[in-house]
Amino acid sequence: MTDLPTTARAVIIGGGIVGCSVAYHLGKLGWSDTVLLERKKLTSGTTFHA
């Protein structure tokens, strides 16, 4: 596990389809100070319903 920053403009909890989409779109808007937290690997809990 890498060290987490002490501050962030946005913290996204969950790296499923929605969390990854939010991170992507924030990046497209110029937000570089964001953190995405995921328990396992990205999209590991994504189901066929998403």
PyMOL Python script that loads the backbone (N, CA, C, O; Angstrom):
from pymol import cmd

cmd.read_pdbstr("""\
ATOM      1  N   MET A   1       0.851  -1.185   0.000  1.00  0.00           N
ATOM      2  CA  MET A   1       0.000   0.000   0.000  1.00  0.00           C
ATOM      3  C   MET A   1       0.887   1.235   0.000  1.00  0.00           C
ATOM      4  O   MET A   1       1.881   1.299   0.723  1.00  0.00           O
ATOM      5  N   THR A   2       0.521   2.209  -0.814  1.00  0.00           N
ATOM      6  CA  THR A   2       1.278   3.452  -0.857  1.00  0.00           C
ATOM      7  C   THR A   2       0.779   4.391   0.226  1.00  0.00           C
ATOM      8  O   THR A   2      -0.331   4.247   0.736  1.00  0.00           O
ATOM      9  N   ASP A   3       1.616   5.349   0.563  1.00  0.00           N
ATOM     10  CA  ASP A   3       1.220   6.339   1.560  1.00  0.00           C
ATOM     11  C   ASP A   3       0.150   7.256   0.976  1.00  0.00           C
ATOM     12  O   ASP A   3       0.253   7.712  -0.163  1.00  0.00           O
ATOM     13  N   LEU A   4      -0.865   7.512   1.769  1.00  0.00           N
ATOM     14  CA  LEU A   4      -1.946   8.397   1.338  1.00  0.00           C
ATOM     15  C   LEU A   4      -1.561   9.845   1.605  1.00  0.00           C
ATOM     16  O   LEU A   4      -0.878  10.128   2.589  1.00  0.00           O
ATOM     17  N   PRO A   5      -1.984  10.757   0.752  1.00  0.00           N
ATOM     18  CA  PRO A   5      -1.712  12.172   1.008  1.00  0.00           C
ATOM     19  C   PRO A   5      -2.505  12.652   2.218  1.00  0.00           C
ATOM     20  O   PRO A   5      -3.539  12.080   2.564  1.00  0.00           O
ATOM     21  N   THR A   6      -2.015  13.698   2.849  1.00  0.00           N
ATOM     22  CA  THR A   6      -2.706  14.238   4.023  1.00  0.00           C
ATOM     23  C   THR A   6      -3.869  15.139   3.635  1.00  0.00           C
ATOM     24  O   THR A   6      -4.773  15.362   4.441  1.00  0.00           O
ATOM     25  N   THR A   7      -3.861  15.660   2.414  1.00  0.00           N
ATOM     26  CA  THR A   7      -4.965  16.491   1.934  1.00  0.00           C
ATOM     27  C   THR A   7      -5.314  16.095   0.502  1.00  0.00           C
ATOM     28  O   THR A   7      -4.473  15.587  -0.240  1.00  0.00           O
ATOM     29  N   ALA A   8      -6.555  16.333   0.135  1.00  0.00           N
ATOM     30  CA  ALA A   8      -7.011  16.100  -1.234  1.00  0.00           C
ATOM     31  C   ALA A   8      -8.239  16.960  -1.485  1.00  0.00           C
ATOM     32  O   ALA A   8      -9.030  17.215  -0.576  1.00  0.00           O
ATOM     33  N   ARG A   9      -8.385  17.394  -2.696  1.00  0.00           N
ATOM     34  CA  ARG A   9      -9.567  18.182  -3.064  1.00  0.00           C
ATOM     35  C   ARG A   9     -10.804  17.299  -3.103  1.00  0.00           C
ATOM     36  O   ARG A   9     -11.899  17.742  -2.755  1.00  0.00           O
ATOM     37  N   ALA A  10     -10.631  16.050  -3.525  1.00  0.00           N
ATOM     38  CA  ALA A  10     -11.740  15.097  -3.572  1.00  0.00           C
ATOM     39  C   ALA A  10     -11.225  13.720  -3.192  1.00  0.00           C
ATOM     40  O   ALA A  10     -10.123  13.330  -3.578  1.00  0.00           O
ATOM     41  N   VAL A  11     -12.029  12.987  -2.432  1.00  0.00           N
ATOM     42  CA  VAL A  11     -11.733  11.594  -2.100  1.00  0.00           C
ATOM     43  C   VAL A  11     -12.887  10.761  -2.637  1.00  0.00           C
ATOM     44  O   VAL A  11     -14.042  10.964  -2.263  1.00  0.00           O
ATOM     45  N   ILE A  12     -12.563   9.826  -3.513  1.00  0.00           N
ATOM     46  CA  ILE A  12     -13.561   8.955  -4.130  1.00  0.00           C
ATOM     47  C   ILE A  12     -13.435   7.593  -3.473  1.00  0.00           C
ATOM     48  O   ILE A  12     -12.362   6.991  -3.486  1.00  0.00           O
ATOM     49  N   ILE A  13     -14.518   7.107  -2.902  1.00  0.00           N
ATOM     50  CA  ILE A  13     -14.503   5.817  -2.219  1.00  0.00           C
ATOM     51  C   ILE A  13     -15.150   4.789  -3.129  1.00  0.00           C
ATOM     52  O   ILE A  13     -16.344   4.858  -3.417  1.00  0.00           O
ATOM     53  N   GLY A  14     -14.355   3.845  -3.573  1.00  0.00           N
ATOM     54  CA  GLY A  14     -14.836   2.784  -4.448  1.00  0.00           C
ATOM     55  C   GLY A  14     -14.305   2.942  -5.861  1.00  0.00           C
ATOM     56  O   GLY A  14     -14.485   3.984  -6.492  1.00  0.00           O
ATOM     57  N   GLY A  15     -13.653   1.904  -6.349  1.00  0.00           N
ATOM     58  CA  GLY A  15     -13.059   1.940  -7.679  1.00  0.00           C
ATOM     59  C   GLY A  15     -13.831   1.141  -8.699  1.00  0.00           C
ATOM     60  O   GLY A  15     -13.254   0.600  -9.642  1.00  0.00           O
ATOM     61  N   GLY A  16     -15.138   1.065  -8.512  1.00  0.00           N
ATOM     62  CA  GLY A  16     -15.977   0.402  -9.508  1.00  0.00           C
ATOM     63  C   GLY A  16     -16.196   1.318 -10.697  1.00  0.00           C
ATOM     64  O   GLY A  16     -15.480   2.303 -10.878  1.00  0.00           O
ATOM     65  N   ILE A  17     -17.175   0.991 -11.491  1.00  0.00           N
ATOM     66  CA  ILE A  17     -17.441   1.762 -12.711  1.00  0.00           C
ATOM     67  C   ILE A  17     -17.758   3.219 -12.404  1.00  0.00           C
ATOM     68  O   ILE A  17     -17.319   4.108 -13.133  1.00  0.00           O
ATOM     69  N   VAL A  18     -18.506   3.480 -11.348  1.00  0.00           N
ATOM     70  CA  VAL A  18     -18.877   4.856 -11.018  1.00  0.00           C
ATOM     71  C   VAL A  18     -17.690   5.617 -10.439  1.00  0.00           C
ATOM     72  O   VAL A  18     -17.431   6.754 -10.835  1.00  0.00           O
ATOM     73  N   GLY A  19     -16.967   5.004  -9.507  1.00  0.00           N
ATOM     74  CA  GLY A  19     -15.806   5.668  -8.921  1.00  0.00           C
ATOM     75  C   GLY A  19     -14.743   5.999  -9.950  1.00  0.00           C
ATOM     76  O   GLY A  19     -14.178   7.093  -9.932  1.00  0.00           O
ATOM     77  N   CYS A  20     -14.467   5.062 -10.849  1.00  0.00           N
ATOM     78  CA  CYS A  20     -13.484   5.308 -11.912  1.00  0.00           C
ATOM     79  C   CYS A  20     -13.972   6.392 -12.865  1.00  0.00           C
ATOM     80  O   CYS A  20     -13.180   7.206 -13.341  1.00  0.00           O
ATOM     81  N   SER A  21     -15.269   6.404 -13.142  1.00  0.00           N
ATOM     82  CA  SER A  21     -15.830   7.435 -14.015  1.00  0.00           C
ATOM     83  C   SER A  21     -15.716   8.815 -13.374  1.00  0.00           C
ATOM     84  O   SER A  21     -15.356   9.785 -14.041  1.00  0.00           O
ATOM     85  N   VAL A  22     -16.019   8.902 -12.091  1.00  0.00           N
ATOM     86  CA  VAL A  22     -15.897  10.177 -11.381  1.00  0.00           C
ATOM     87  C   VAL A  22     -14.447  10.654 -11.415  1.00  0.00           C
ATOM     88  O   VAL A  22     -14.188  11.825 -11.691  1.00  0.00           O
ATOM     89  N   ALA A  23     -13.505   9.760 -11.137  1.00  0.00           N
ATOM     90  CA  ALA A  23     -12.086  10.130 -11.166  1.00  0.00           C
ATOM     91  C   ALA A  23     -11.674  10.604 -12.559  1.00  0.00           C
ATOM     92  O   ALA A  23     -10.952  11.593 -12.694  1.00  0.00           O
ATOM     93  N   TYR A  24     -12.127   9.908 -13.578  1.00  0.00           N
ATOM     94  CA  TYR A  24     -11.810  10.281 -14.963  1.00  0.00           C
ATOM     95  C   TYR A  24     -12.339  11.676 -15.284  1.00  0.00           C
ATOM     96  O   TYR A  24     -11.611  12.518 -15.811  1.00  0.00           O
ATOM     97  N   HIS A  25     -13.607  11.913 -14.964  1.00  0.00           N
ATOM     98  CA  HIS A  25     -14.218  13.191 -15.315  1.00  0.00           C
ATOM     99  C   HIS A  25     -13.655  14.342 -14.488  1.00  0.00           C
ATOM    100  O   HIS A  25     -13.533  15.456 -14.997  1.00  0.00           O
ATOM    101  N   LEU A  26     -13.312  14.102 -13.236  1.00  0.00           N
ATOM    102  CA  LEU A  26     -12.648  15.150 -12.456  1.00  0.00           C
ATOM    103  C   LEU A  26     -11.298  15.491 -13.076  1.00  0.00           C
ATOM    104  O   LEU A  26     -10.919  16.660 -13.147  1.00  0.00           O
ATOM    105  N   GLY A  27     -10.578  14.473 -13.521  1.00  0.00           N
ATOM    106  CA  GLY A  27      -9.305  14.710 -14.198  1.00  0.00           C
ATOM    107  C   GLY A  27      -9.480  15.515 -15.477  1.00  0.00           C
ATOM    108  O   GLY A  27      -8.679  16.404 -15.766  1.00  0.00           O
ATOM    109  N   LYS A  28     -10.530  15.209 -16.249  1.00  0.00           N
ATOM    110  CA  LYS A  28     -10.807  15.966 -17.477  1.00  0.00           C
ATOM    111  C   LYS A  28     -11.134  17.429 -17.172  1.00  0.00           C
ATOM    112  O   LYS A  28     -10.887  18.312 -17.993  1.00  0.00           O
ATOM    113  N   LEU A  29     -11.696  17.677 -15.974  1.00  0.00           N
ATOM    114  CA  LEU A  29     -12.010  19.047 -15.557  1.00  0.00           C
ATOM    115  C   LEU A  29     -10.804  19.761 -14.953  1.00  0.00           C
ATOM    116  O   LEU A  29     -10.902  20.929 -14.576  1.00  0.00           O
ATOM    117  N   GLY A  30      -9.664  19.067 -14.859  1.00  0.00           N
ATOM    118  CA  GLY A  30      -8.453  19.687 -14.349  1.00  0.00           C
ATOM    119  C   GLY A  30      -8.167  19.432 -12.883  1.00  0.00           C
ATOM    120  O   GLY A  30      -7.215  19.988 -12.336  1.00  0.00           O
ATOM    121  N   TRP A  31      -8.966  18.608 -12.239  1.00  0.00           N
ATOM    122  CA  TRP A  31      -8.730  18.288 -10.831  1.00  0.00           C
ATOM    123  C   TRP A  31      -7.590  17.279 -10.750  1.00  0.00           C
ATOM    124  O   TRP A  31      -7.753  16.125 -11.147  1.00  0.00           O
ATOM    125  N   SER A  32      -6.453  17.703 -10.245  1.00  0.00           N
ATOM    126  CA  SER A  32      -5.319  16.786 -10.131  1.00  0.00           C
ATOM    127  C   SER A  32      -5.114  16.309  -8.698  1.00  0.00           C
ATOM    128  O   SER A  32      -4.369  15.358  -8.464  1.00  0.00           O
ATOM    129  N   ASP A  33      -5.756  16.950  -7.752  1.00  0.00           N
ATOM    130  CA  ASP A  33      -5.570  16.623  -6.336  1.00  0.00           C
ATOM    131  C   ASP A  33      -6.727  15.752  -5.845  1.00  0.00           C
ATOM    132  O   ASP A  33      -7.501  16.166  -4.983  1.00  0.00           O
ATOM    133  N   THR A  34      -6.839  14.537  -6.402  1.00  0.00           N
ATOM    134  CA  THR A  34      -7.899  13.615  -6.016  1.00  0.00           C
ATOM    135  C   THR A  34      -7.303  12.287  -5.574  1.00  0.00           C
ATOM    136  O   THR A  34      -6.205  11.913  -5.988  1.00  0.00           O
ATOM    137  N   VAL A  35      -8.037  11.587  -4.734  1.00  0.00           N
ATOM    138  CA  VAL A  35      -7.619  10.269  -4.246  1.00  0.00           C
ATOM    139  C   VAL A  35      -8.771   9.305  -4.476  1.00  0.00           C
ATOM    140  O   VAL A  35      -9.916   9.609  -4.139  1.00  0.00           O
ATOM    141  N   LEU A  36      -8.477   8.149  -5.045  1.00  0.00           N
ATOM    142  CA  LEU A  36      -9.473   7.101  -5.234  1.00  0.00           C
ATOM    143  C   LEU A  36      -9.084   5.936  -4.325  1.00  0.00           C
ATOM    144  O   LEU A  36      -7.995   5.377  -4.453  1.00  0.00           O
ATOM    145  N   LEU A  37      -9.976   5.578  -3.413  1.00  0.00           N
ATOM    146  CA  LEU A  37      -9.712   4.490  -2.474  1.00  0.00           C
ATOM    147  C   LEU A  37     -10.469   3.241  -2.901  1.00  0.00           C
ATOM    148  O   LEU A  37     -11.663   3.297  -3.194  1.00  0.00           O
ATOM    149  N   GLU A  38      -9.770   2.119  -2.933  1.00  0.00           N
ATOM    150  CA  GLU A  38     -10.389   0.843  -3.286  1.00  0.00           C
ATOM    151  C   GLU A  38      -9.822  -0.231  -2.370  1.00  0.00           C
ATOM    152  O   GLU A  38      -8.624  -0.244  -2.085  1.00  0.00           O
ATOM    153  N   ARG A  39     -10.669  -1.114  -1.917  1.00  0.00           N
ATOM    154  CA  ARG A  39     -10.263  -2.174  -0.996  1.00  0.00           C
ATOM    155  C   ARG A  39      -9.325  -3.171  -1.663  1.00  0.00           C
ATOM    156  O   ARG A  39      -8.323  -3.572  -1.071  1.00  0.00           O
ATOM    157  N   LYS A  40      -9.638  -3.568  -2.876  1.00  0.00           N
ATOM    158  CA  LYS A  40      -8.828  -4.540  -3.610  1.00  0.00           C
ATOM    159  C   LYS A  40      -8.291  -3.868  -4.863  1.00  0.00           C
ATOM    160  O   LYS A  40      -7.802  -2.741  -4.794  1.00  0.00           O
ATOM    161  N   LYS A  41      -8.374  -4.535  -5.998  1.00  0.00           N
ATOM    162  CA  LYS A  41      -7.942  -3.892  -7.236  1.00  0.00           C
ATOM    163  C   LYS A  41      -9.125  -3.187  -7.885  1.00  0.00           C
ATOM    164  O   LYS A  41     -10.278  -3.520  -7.609  1.00  0.00           O
ATOM    165  N   LEU A  42      -8.848  -2.224  -8.737  1.00  0.00           N
ATOM    166  CA  LEU A  42      -9.908  -1.444  -9.372  1.00  0.00           C
ATOM    167  C   LEU A  42     -10.873  -2.344 -10.123  1.00  0.00           C
ATOM    168  O   LEU A  42     -10.461  -3.302 -10.777  1.00  0.00           O
ATOM    169  N   THR A  43     -12.120  -2.040 -10.029  1.00  0.00           N
ATOM    170  CA  THR A  43     -13.255  -2.726 -10.660  1.00  0.00           C
ATOM    171  C   THR A  43     -13.403  -4.174 -10.221  1.00  0.00           C
ATOM    172  O   THR A  43     -14.065  -4.949 -10.911  1.00  0.00           O
ATOM    173  N   SER A  44     -12.814  -4.563  -9.106  1.00  0.00           N
ATOM    174  CA  SER A  44     -12.890  -5.961  -8.667  1.00  0.00           C
ATOM    175  C   SER A  44     -14.287  -6.361  -8.218  1.00  0.00           C
ATOM    176  O   SER A  44     -14.624  -7.544  -8.256  1.00  0.00           O
ATOM    177  N   GLY A  45     -15.107  -5.406  -7.793  1.00  0.00           N
ATOM    178  CA  GLY A  45     -16.457  -5.741  -7.355  1.00  0.00           C
ATOM    179  C   GLY A  45     -17.523  -5.444  -8.391  1.00  0.00           C
ATOM    180  O   GLY A  45     -18.712  -5.608  -8.117  1.00  0.00           O
ATOM    181  N   THR A  46     -17.119  -5.011  -9.574  1.00  0.00           N
ATOM    182  CA  THR A  46     -18.070  -4.664 -10.617  1.00  0.00           C
ATOM    183  C   THR A  46     -18.795  -5.906 -11.110  1.00  0.00           C
ATOM    184  O   THR A  46     -18.178  -6.942 -11.360  1.00  0.00           O
ATOM    185  N   THR A  47     -20.100  -5.790 -11.247  1.00  0.00           N
ATOM    186  CA  THR A  47     -20.896  -6.916 -11.732  1.00  0.00           C
ATOM    187  C   THR A  47     -21.393  -6.630 -13.138  1.00  0.00           C
ATOM    188  O   THR A  47     -21.192  -5.536 -13.665  1.00  0.00           O
ATOM    189  N   PHE A  48     -22.034  -7.603 -13.735  1.00  0.00           N
ATOM    190  CA  PHE A  48     -22.574  -7.417 -15.079  1.00  0.00           C
ATOM    191  C   PHE A  48     -23.733  -6.435 -15.096  1.00  0.00           C
ATOM    192  O   PHE A  48     -24.138  -5.984 -16.167  1.00  0.00           O
ATOM    193  N   HIS A  49     -24.282  -6.089 -13.923  1.00  0.00           N
ATOM    194  CA  HIS A  49     -25.390  -5.136 -13.849  1.00  0.00           C
ATOM    195  C   HIS A  49     -24.924  -3.706 -14.080  1.00  0.00           C
ATOM    196  O   HIS A  49     -25.717  -2.852 -14.477  1.00  0.00           O
ATOM    197  N   ALA A  50     -23.642  -3.438 -13.836  1.00  0.00           N
ATOM    198  CA  ALA A  50     -23.139  -2.060 -13.929  1.00  0.00           C
ATOM    199  C   ALA A  50     -22.924  -1.631 -15.364  1.00  0.00           C
ATOM    200  O   ALA A  50     -22.504  -0.501 -15.614  1.00  0.00           O
TER     201      ALA A  50
END
""", "prot")
cmd.dss("prot")
cmd.show_as("cartoon", "prot")
cmd.util.cbc("prot")
cmd.orient("prot")
